[in-house]
Amino acid sequence: MDFSFILSGLLLMLQPTISEPRQEFVKSQEITSLPKVEHNAFKRGERLEYEVSYGWLDAGEAIIEITHEKKQIAGRDVFHVIGTGNSLGTFNWFFKVRDRYETYVDEAGVFPWIFIRDIHEGGFDLKQYYTFDHFKEKVTTNKGKEFDVPLGVQDMISALYRARAMDFSHIEPGQIFEIQAFVDNEVWPLKIKYLKTETIELDKGDFNCMVFVPVVQTGRIFKKEEDMMVWVTNDKNKIPILAKAKVVVGSVTMEIRDYKGLANPIAKID
């Protein structure tokens, strides 16, 4: 169960600790003009916490936050985003999960510079470290491989924030949005389709939401491209508060448990 695909409907071998990201980039913007995105959907200090259930079992939790720290890469301000997914309680006996993701996202352009993925799921372990050089339109992996990528390409976590930075003010049912993301050494066109707006009732309260269907990697977790639905707050934050997915065996639900440090008022109905 890779929590990253639920969080996004919406990343050298990693050492035990990484104090500073590498900054081996060409800094001259005369080579490539980097994209700029006007946005106010999120800010430093935002923290989103989710409960994850597998069928009728309380399976675990997923947390994604933008730290308060201020850093620069290639002379540009970045957000440091950390996402974790952990199995809890008795579910550890069936399928123990200890996942950690980090991404350093350009504050002005909402694209990644560094992506770190360290996952432990059952007997499967994987560590990835990607360096994005958008000036050269290249990605270098921890295996020393270099890939050509489109300008502003995303990782699997930064894609969530790029989607939230989109303008949905004139959205129409059936409209499809596409984000290019570098996932597992390939560039994937991540697509999200808007379905409708609706009010949903959760343990945290009632929320006015936009409903989206992400189109994800078939054959990886989901049987079909559209076996997942995500409810996103219909406000300036655009945070995913509920996700339901049919997986190969059973179903997974992720529901908001708590949220802090939002940049704007949330579309909660009192």
TORPATOR-516204 format. One record per residue: x, y, z of N, C-alpha, C in turn; residue number from 1. Coordinates in steps of 0.02 Angstrom, whole numbers, plus 50000, padded with zeros to 5 digits. Atoms other than C-alpha are relative to their C-alpha. Layout:
# TORPATOR-516204
(pt (X,Y,Z),(X,Y,Z),(X,Y,Z),NUM),
...
//
This chain:
# TORPATOR-516204
(pt (50043,49941,50000),(50000,50000,50000),(50044,50061,50000),1),
(pt (49957,49943,50006),(50097,50152,49937),(49960,50062,50014),2),
(pt (50040,49943,49980),(50024,50301,50030),(50011,50060,49954),3),
(pt (49986,49942,50043),(50105,50421,49905),(49947,50008,49946),4),
(pt (50050,49994,50054),(49975,50381,49771),(49933,50023,50028),5),
(pt (50060,49973,49970),(49835,50420,49893),(50010,50073,50015),6),
(pt (49986,49930,49985),(49916,50582,49948),(50003,50041,49935),7),
(pt (49998,49961,50060),(49939,50640,49771),(49946,49985,49952),8),
(pt (50064,50006,50037),(49734,50623,49686),(49962,50038,49962),9),
(pt (50042,49950,49975),(49777,50681,49746),(49968,50008,49972),10),
(pt (50023,49975,49992),(50516,50574,49791),(50050,49950,50018),11),
(pt (49965,50025,49941),(51157,50420,49816),(49952,49960,50042),12),
(pt (50043,50034,49953),(51059,50303,49934),(49986,50049,50057),13),
(pt (50019,49956,49946),(50965,50395,50068),(50035,49979,50064),14),
(pt (49967,50014,49937),(51068,50406,50226),(49950,50006,50056),15),
(pt (50048,49995,49945),(50986,50393,50398),(49975,50071,50013),16),
(pt (50022,49930,49995),(50984,50584,50407),(50034,50039,49945),17),
(pt (49972,49956,50050),(51010,50716,50275),(49992,50071,50025),18),
(pt (50004,49934,49969),(51054,50884,50350),(49986,50055,49950),19),
(pt (50009,49949,50051),(51062,50986,50190),(49994,49966,49932),20),
(pt (50004,50028,50067),(51006,50947,50012),(50059,50022,49958),21),
(pt (49947,49981,50046),(51136,50947,49875),(49977,50059,49958),22),
(pt (50017,49941,50039),(51143,51106,49772),(50045,50006,49940),23),
(pt (49956,50002,50058),(51239,51056,49616),(49960,50021,49938),24),
(pt (50042,49975,50054),(51144,51166,49493),(50033,50058,49964),25),
(pt (49981,49940,50037),(51181,51289,49356),(49952,50056,50020),26),
(pt (50044,49949,49972),(51114,51452,49427),(49982,50055,49950),27),
(pt (50014,49948,50048),(51109,51558,49270),(49932,49989,49968),28),
(pt (50066,50006,50029),(50928,51586,49220),(50000,50021,49926),29),
(pt (49995,49985,50072),(50993,51641,49048),(49994,49935,49960),30),
(pt (50004,50065,50034),(50998,51454,49007),(49927,49979,49992),31),
(pt (50070,50018,50002),(50818,51416,49050),(49961,50047,50045),32),
(pt (50043,49957,49959),(50682,51533,49111),(49952,49955,50038),33),
(pt (50040,50045,49959),(50599,51444,49256),(49928,50025,50006),34),
(pt (50071,49980,49995),(50409,51442,49270),(49984,50033,50066),35),
(pt (50024,49967,49939),(50319,51550,49396),(49925,49989,50005),36),
(pt (50071,50015,49989),(50150,51508,49473),(49974,50045,50056),37),
(pt (50033,49959,49949),(50040,51632,49565),(49956,49954,50043),38),
(pt (50039,50045,49957),(49969,51540,49716),(49999,50026,50072),39),
(pt (50005,49986,49928),(49911,51562,49896),(49963,49944,50035),40),
(pt (50038,50056,49973),(49841,51389,49932),(50033,49969,50062),41),
(pt (49965,50031,49945),(49973,51338,50060),(50058,50044,50022),42),
(pt (49945,49961,49973),(50112,51407,50168),(50040,49956,50049),43),
(pt (49959,50036,49951),(50249,51353,50288),(49960,49990,50064),44),
(pt (50036,50016,49939),(50181,51269,50443),(49935,49962,49990),45),
(pt (50061,50039,50013),(50035,51182,50358),(50014,49926,50016),46),
(pt (49995,50070,49982),(50007,51007,50427),(49933,49966,49990),47),
(pt (50061,50039,50013),(49878,50881,50365),(50010,49930,50025),48),
(pt (49997,50066,49971),(49844,50721,50460),(49940,49959,49977),49),
(pt (50052,50043,50026),(49744,50574,50393),(49998,49932,50036),50),
(pt (50009,50068,49978),(49674,50411,50458),(49990,49956,49938),51),
(pt (50004,50045,50057),(49694,50266,50338),(49969,49934,50023),52),
(pt (50032,50064,49984),(49579,50115,50341),(50002,49955,49939),53),
(pt (49998,50051,50053),(49590,49955,50240),(49940,49955,50013),54),
(pt (50063,50035,49986),(49415,49884,50224),(49972,50024,50066),55),
(pt (50027,49981,49935),(49347,49882,50401),(50055,50009,50052),56),
(pt (49945,49994,49953),(49520,49887,50481),(50029,50070,50002),57),
(pt (49961,49938,49993),(49603,50044,50550),(50072,49983,49985),58),
(pt (49936,50024,50025),(49762,50022,50451),(50059,50044,50021),59),
(pt (49942,49959,49986),(49870,50173,50486),(49984,50074,49996),60),
(pt (50007,49927,50004),(49900,50359,50469),(50048,50026,49946),61),
(pt (49958,49965,50048),(49972,50477,50340),(50003,50073,50020),62),
(pt (49991,49931,49980),(50043,50648,50381),(50044,50034,49948),63),
(pt (49959,49961,50047),(50107,50780,50261),(50001,50072,50024),64),
(pt (49994,49933,49972),(50174,50947,50317),(50054,50040,49964),65),
(pt (49949,49953,50024),(50271,51099,50257),(50034,50027,50062),66),
(pt (49965,49979,49940),(50404,51134,50386),(50005,50076,50002),67),
(pt (49992,49928,49991),(50435,51308,50456),(50067,50026,49973),68),
(pt (49933,49979,50018),(50615,51309,50399),(50002,50033,49931),69),
(pt (49990,49965,50063),(50673,51425,50261),(50068,49978,49971),70),
(pt (49940,50023,50033),(50800,51355,50138),(50002,50028,49929),71),
(pt (49992,49982,50070),(50869,51399,49968),(50038,49945,49963),72),
(pt (49965,50044,50046),(50922,51288,49824),(50009,50038,49934),73),
(pt (49984,49963,50062),(51006,51362,49670),(49981,50074,50007),74),
(pt (50014,49930,49989),(50980,51532,49749),(49926,50017,50003),75),
(pt (50072,49989,50000),(50791,51508,49757),(49969,49973,50065),76),
(pt (50035,50022,49939),(50675,51495,49908),(49960,49937,49987),77),
(pt (50036,50063,50008),(50601,51323,49935),(49959,49984,50062),78),
(pt (50037,50032,49945),(50468,51238,50041),(50030,49931,50012),79),
(pt (49979,50068,49983),(50527,51082,50132),(49938,49962,50022),80),
(pt (50060,50040,49987),(50385,50955,50128),(50020,49930,50023),81),
(pt (49987,50067,49974),(50388,50795,50231),(49934,49962,50004),82),
(pt (50059,50043,49996),(50262,50655,50209),(50018,49933,50030),83),
(pt (49988,50065,49969),(50251,50498,50315),(49937,49958,49997),84),
(pt (50056,50047,49997),(50141,50344,50309),(50020,49941,50043),85),
(pt (49984,50053,49953),(50138,50217,50450),(49939,49956,50014),86),
(pt (50053,50046,49978),(50033,50063,50486),(49997,50004,50076),87),
(pt (50010,49994,49928),(49961,50057,50661),(49968,49936,50028),88),
(pt (50034,50053,49964),(49906,49929,50790),(50009,49931,49970),89),
(pt (49998,50069,50023),(49861,49754,50736),(50017,49994,49926),90),
(pt (49984,50004,50071),(49884,49799,50553),(50074,49990,49987),91),
(pt (49928,50012,50006),(50071,49795,50584),(50016,49926,49992),92),
(pt (49988,50072,50005),(50056,49606,50599),(49988,49975,49929),93),
(pt (50017,50022,50067),(49982,49593,50425),(50045,50033,49947),94),
(pt (49963,49964,50051),(50075,49727,50329),(50029,50063,50031),95),
(pt (49968,49944,49966),(50196,49841,50419),(50025,50051,49949),96),
(pt (49980,49946,50045),(50222,50009,50334),(50036,50054,50039),97),
(pt (49962,49943,49973),(50354,50140,50374),(50027,50038,49940),98),
(pt (49982,49962,50060),(50360,50264,50230),(50018,50072,50019),99),
(pt (49982,49930,49990),(50445,50433,50225),(50019,50031,49932),100),
(pt (49986,49963,50061),(50451,50559,50084),(50022,50071,50019),101),
(pt (49982,49930,49993),(50536,50728,50071),(50006,50030,49930),102),
(pt (49990,49964,50062),(50531,50856,49933),(50014,50073,50017),103),
(pt (49984,49929,49993),(50604,51030,49918),(49970,50034,49939),104),
(pt (50042,49973,50053),(50479,51131,49815),(50015,50074,49991),105),
(pt (49987,49930,50016),(50520,51295,49729),(49939,50042,50019),106),
(pt (50055,49961,49974),(50417,51428,49814),(49964,50040,49945),107),
(pt (50030,49958,50052),(50389,51536,49659),(49970,49958,49943),108),
(pt (50022,50039,50058),(50368,51399,49528),(49963,49936,50016),109),
(pt (50033,50062,49977),(50298,51252,49631),(50023,49940,49959),110),
(pt (49971,50059,50030),(50415,51121,49559),(50058,49977,50045),111),
(pt (49952,50026,49952),(50540,51008,49651),(50073,50010,49978),112),
(pt (49927,50000,50012),(50729,51023,49668),(50032,49935,50026),113),
(pt (49975,50062,49969),(50761,50872,49780),(49940,49956,50019),114),
(pt (50052,50047,49979),(50652,50717,49806),(50032,49940,50034),115),
(pt (49973,50056,49961),(50685,50583,49937),(49942,49953,50016),116),
(pt (50051,50051,49986),(50587,50422,49955),(50033,49942,50036),117),
(pt (49973,50054,49959),(50622,50293,50090),(49940,49961,50027),118),
(pt (50060,50037,49981),(50486,50161,50102),(50016,49929,50021),119),
(pt (49995,50068,49973),(50468,49999,50198),(49929,49974,50007),120),
(pt (50069,50024,50003),(50308,49905,50157),(50001,49924,49997),121),
(pt (49995,50072,49996),(50294,49726,50214),(50073,49980,49993),122),
(pt (49931,50019,50012),(50452,49645,50147),(50034,50040,49945),123),
(pt (49974,49960,50056),(50479,49779,50014),(50031,50064,50026),124),
(pt (49965,49939,49981),(50609,49916,50041),(50023,50036,49937),125),
(pt (49978,49961,50057),(50651,50057,49922),(50025,50068,50023),126),
(pt (49973,49934,49986),(50761,50211,49934),(50016,50034,49934),127),
(pt (49987,49961,50060),(50766,50346,49801),(50021,50070,50020),128),
(pt (49979,49930,49990),(50854,50514,49792),(50007,50030,49931),129),
(pt (49999,49969,50066),(50817,50622,49641),(50021,50074,50007),130),
(pt (49980,49930,50005),(50903,50786,49600),(49971,50028,49935),131),
(pt (50031,49968,50058),(50801,50897,49483),(50040,50063,49982),132),
(pt (49967,49940,50025),(50900,51022,49379),(49957,50029,49945),133),
(pt (50047,49973,50048),(50767,51125,49295),(50033,50048,49950),134),
(pt (49963,49958,50047),(50895,51241,49216),(50022,49958,49939),135),
(pt (49978,50045,50054),(50957,51092,49113),(49946,49951,49978),136),
(pt (50054,50047,50014),(50791,50996,49113),(50024,49928,50005),137),
(pt (49972,50066,49987),(50874,50844,49189),(49981,49978,50071),138),
(pt (50006,50031,49933),(50845,50726,49336),(50055,49949,50007),139),
(pt (49948,50048,49985),(50988,50630,49415),(49979,49958,50060),140),
(pt (50022,50044,49946),(50951,50478,49524),(50059,49980,50043),141),
(pt (49948,50024,49955),(51046,50401,49669),(50040,49943,49969),142),
(pt (49963,50052,50036),(51100,50265,49546),(50048,50030,49948),143),
(pt (49956,49967,50047),(51194,50394,49444),(49973,50007,49930),144),
(pt (50031,49995,50066),(51072,50389,49298),(49971,50070,49991),145),
(pt (50026,49934,50017),(51020,50550,49211),(49946,49993,49948),146),
(pt (50057,50004,50043),(50854,50577,49126),(49981,50070,49975),147),
(pt (50029,49938,50026),(50785,50712,49012),(49928,50005,50023),148),
(pt (50069,49990,49975),(50625,50787,49083),(49975,50068,49974),149),
(pt (50028,49935,50020),(50507,50928,49034),(50010,50052,50055),150),
(pt (49991,49946,49952),(50531,51096,49117),(49943,50002,50050),151),
(pt (50051,49997,49948),(50441,51106,49284),(49970,49934,50018),152),
(pt (50027,50066,49984),(50415,50919,49298),(49996,49991,50076),153),
(pt (50013,50009,49928),(50349,50862,49468),(50025,49932,50024),154),
(pt (49993,50066,49971),(50385,50721,49588),(49931,49980,50028),155),
(pt (50066,50025,49980),(50245,50616,49664),(49970,50038,50059),156),
(pt (50027,49961,49944),(50229,50729,49817),(49990,50073,49980),157),
(pt (50007,49930,50021),(50260,50901,49742),(49940,50009,49954),158),
(pt (50057,49997,50045),(50124,50859,49615),(49936,50019,50036),159),
(pt (50059,49982,49960),(49996,50875,49755),(49995,50075,50008),160),
(pt (50000,49928,49989),(50048,51055,49787),(49992,50038,49934),161),
(pt (50011,49968,50065),(50056,51096,49602),(49926,49998,49981),162),
(pt (50071,50005,50014),(49878,51034,49584),(49961,50050,50042),163),
(pt (50034,49953,49956),(49824,51140,49733),(50011,50072,49978),164),
(pt (49986,49933,50024),(49904,51292,49652),(49962,50017,49936),165),
(pt (50038,49987,50062),(49792,51274,49498),(49939,50044,50014),166),
(pt (50059,49957,49996),(49651,51396,49465),(49938,49959,49980),167),
(pt (50060,50038,50014),(49486,51302,49479),(49937,50044,50001),168),
(pt (50057,49955,49993),(49374,51456,49482),(49950,49993,49944),169),
(pt (50046,50008,50057),(49300,51419,49310),(49997,49928,49977),170),
(pt (49998,50071,50016),(49307,51230,49317),(49932,49975,49978),171),
(pt (50062,50030,50026),(49177,51128,49223),(50002,49924,50011),172),
(pt (50002,50073,49993),(49119,50948,49256),(50028,49964,49938),173),
(pt (49969,50037,50054),(49221,50826,49152),(50066,50028,49978),174),
(pt (49937,49969,50020),(49368,50944,49134),(50059,49961,50029),175),
(pt (49941,50039,49980),(49538,50857,49143),(50061,50045,50003),176),
(pt (49938,49963,49991),(49698,50932,49209),(50058,49950,50000),177),
(pt (49943,50045,50005),(49869,50856,49176),(50062,50031,50030),178),
(pt (49937,49979,49970),(50032,50867,49273),(50052,49947,49981),179),
(pt (49945,50046,50016),(50196,50791,49212),(50040,49986,50063),180),
(pt (49964,50018,49939),(50282,50695,49352),(50052,49946,49984),181),
(pt (49947,50050,50007),(50444,50596,49362),(49992,49949,50057),182),
(pt (50014,50052,49951),(50402,50432,49450),(50035,49935,49979),183),
(pt (49966,50064,50014),(50512,50276,49459),(50036,50002,49933),184),
(pt (49956,49993,50059),(50631,50338,49324),(49963,50009,49934),185),
(pt (50038,49987,50060),(50494,50383,49202),(49959,50063,50009),186),
(pt (50045,49942,49998),(50394,50538,49158),(49929,49975,49987),187),
(pt (50069,50022,50005),(50210,50506,49187),(49954,50060,49995),188),
(pt (50051,49947,50001),(50063,50616,49137),(49946,49985,50052),189),
(pt (50050,50010,49948),(49964,50624,49299),(49939,50044,49984),190),
(pt (50061,49964,50020),(49785,50672,49258),(49948,49998,50055),191),
(pt (50056,49997,49952),(49643,50729,49370),(49939,50027,49963),192),
(pt (50062,49979,50033),(49464,50743,49310),(49950,50024,50052),193),
(pt (50050,49971,49955),(49337,50854,49394),(49931,49971,49986),194),
(pt (50066,50029,50008),(49168,50774,49425),(49943,50048,50019),195),
(pt (50056,49961,49974),(49059,50888,49532),(50019,50032,50067),196),
(pt (49993,49976,49932),(49039,50982,49695),(49947,49966,50043),197),
(pt (50050,50029,49954),(48953,50908,49846),(50022,50013,50072),198),
(pt (49986,49994,49928),(48942,50923,50035),(50006,49930,50029),199),
(pt (49991,50065,49969),(49011,50776,50132),(50005,50008,50076),200),
(pt (49999,50001,49927),(48996,50731,50316),(50055,49953,50024),201),
(pt (49945,50038,49973),(49153,50673,50405),(50002,50007,50076),202),
(pt (49993,49994,49928),(49204,50648,50586),(50022,50070,50020),203),
(pt (49973,49933,49987),(49291,50817,50575),(49948,50054,49988),204),
(pt (50052,49951,50016),(49130,50903,50515),(49974,49992,49930),205),
(pt (50027,49999,50068),(49035,50943,50356),(50040,50049,49958),206),
(pt (49958,49959,50043),(49133,51013,50209),(49970,50005,49930),207),
(pt (50018,49990,50070),(49091,51087,50041),(50061,49981,49959),208),
(pt (49943,50029,50035),(49201,50993,49917),(49992,49999,49925),209),
(pt (49996,50018,50071),(49254,50973,49738),(50021,49927,49997),210),
(pt (49986,50072,50006),(49260,50791,49683),(50041,49988,49936),211),
(pt (49955,50014,50056),(49403,50731,49572),(50013,49925,49994),212),
(pt (49978,50068,50013),(49453,50568,49493),(50072,50004,49973),213),
(pt (49933,50002,50027),(49642,50548,49478),(50008,49940,49953),214),
(pt (49983,50055,50045),(49704,50442,49333),(50072,49981,50017),215),
(pt (49935,50020,49974),(49850,50343,49404),(50027,49940,49962),216),
(pt (49967,50055,50034),(49968,50203,49354),(49959,49936,50006),217),
(pt (50038,50062,49999),(49863,50053,49305),(50047,49941,50012),218),
(pt (49961,50061,49988),(49922,49883,49362),(50045,50006,50060),219),
(pt (49956,49991,49942),(50018,49958,49509),(49962,49986,50064),220),
(pt (50042,50011,49941),(49885,49971,49643),(49927,49992,49978),221),
(pt (50070,49997,50018),(49721,50004,49554),(49986,49957,49938),222),
(pt (50019,50042,50055),(49630,49887,49436),(49987,50041,49937),223),
(pt (50018,49957,50055),(49566,50028,49327),(50028,50070,50013),224),
(pt (49972,49932,49994),(49624,50206,49294),(49958,50043,50047),225),
(pt (50043,49956,49962),(49474,50279,49384),(49969,49964,50061),226),
(pt (50024,50035,49940),(49460,50169,49539),(50016,50039,50063),227),
(pt (49985,49959,49943),(49499,50315,49654),(49963,50066,49994),228),
(pt (50034,49936,49998),(49400,50469,49706),(50029,50041,50057),229),
(pt (49972,49955,49950),(49464,50621,49801),(49953,50059,50009),230),
(pt (50041,49941,49983),(49361,50755,49890),(50047,50055,50025),231),
(pt (49955,49944,49986),(49450,50923,49896),(49959,50060,50022),232),
(pt (50040,49944,49974),(49391,51073,49997),(49990,50053,49946),233),
(pt (50019,49951,50050),(49302,51198,49887),(50014,50070,50028),234),
(pt (49978,49936,49973),(49402,51347,49950),(50069,50015,49972),235),
(pt (49934,49981,50026),(49570,51431,49920),(50055,49952,50021),236),
(pt (49949,50048,49978),(49664,51295,50017),(50004,49939,49953),237),
(pt (50005,50059,50043),(49605,51152,49906),(50037,49941,50029),238),
(pt (49967,50057,49969),(49659,51019,50029),(49958,49936,49990),239),
(pt (50037,50063,50004),(49612,50836,50000),(49979,49978,50071),240),
(pt (50022,50020,49932),(49505,50784,50149),(49971,49929,50002),241),
(pt (50024,50069,50002),(49440,50615,50091),(50022,49970,49934),242),
(pt (49983,50038,50060),(49504,50485,49969),(49977,49928,50009),243),
(pt (50022,50069,49999),(49428,50317,49927),(50028,49965,49939),244),
(pt (49968,50035,50056),(49518,50189,49820),(49985,49926,50003),245),
(pt (50005,50072,50007),(49482,50015,49758),(50069,49975,49979),246),
(pt (49935,50027,50017),(49645,49919,49761),(49992,49929,49975),247),
(pt (50004,50067,50029),(49689,49748,49693),(49959,49953,50043),248),
(pt (50040,50040,49953),(49618,49666,49848),(49970,50047,50052),249),
(pt (50033,49958,49950),(49490,49768,49945),(49998,50073,49981),250),
(pt (50005,49928,50010),(49479,49955,49968),(50037,50037,50056),251),
(pt (49964,49958,49952),(49573,50094,50056),(49963,50067,50004),252),
(pt (50029,49934,49990),(49499,50252,50132),(50047,50042,50042),253),
(pt (49959,49953,49962),(49597,50403,50191),(49957,50061,50016),254),
(pt (50043,49945,49978),(49502,50533,50293),(50039,50048,50044),255),
(pt (49965,49949,49961),(49563,50696,50367),(49988,49990,50075),256),
(pt (50005,50005,49927),(49599,50683,50553),(50009,50067,50033),257),
(pt (49987,49934,49972),(49666,50856,50585),(50036,50041,49947),258),
(pt (49964,49954,50044),(49731,51009,50494),(50020,50061,50040),259),
(pt (49973,49942,49964),(49838,51153,50555),(50038,50044,49951),260),
(pt (49958,49954,50037),(49922,51306,50485),(49977,50013,49929),261),
(pt (50026,49988,50067),(49808,51329,50334),(50010,50073,49979),262),
(pt (49989,49932,50025),(49837,51481,50225),(49936,50040,49995),263),
(pt (50064,49966,50010),(49651,51520,50208),(49946,49966,50041),264),
(pt (50057,50032,49967),(49483,51487,50292),(49979,49937,49962),265),
(pt (50019,50062,50032),(49422,51310,50259),(49924,49999,49988),266),
(pt (50071,50003,50020),(49254,51268,50176),(49962,49952,50044),267),
(pt (50037,50041,49951),(49181,51191,50334),(49933,50031,50013),268),
(pt (50068,49977,49988),(48994,51203,50360),(49982,49991,50073),269),
(pt (50016,50003,49928),(48947,51245,50540),(49928,49975,50011),270),
//
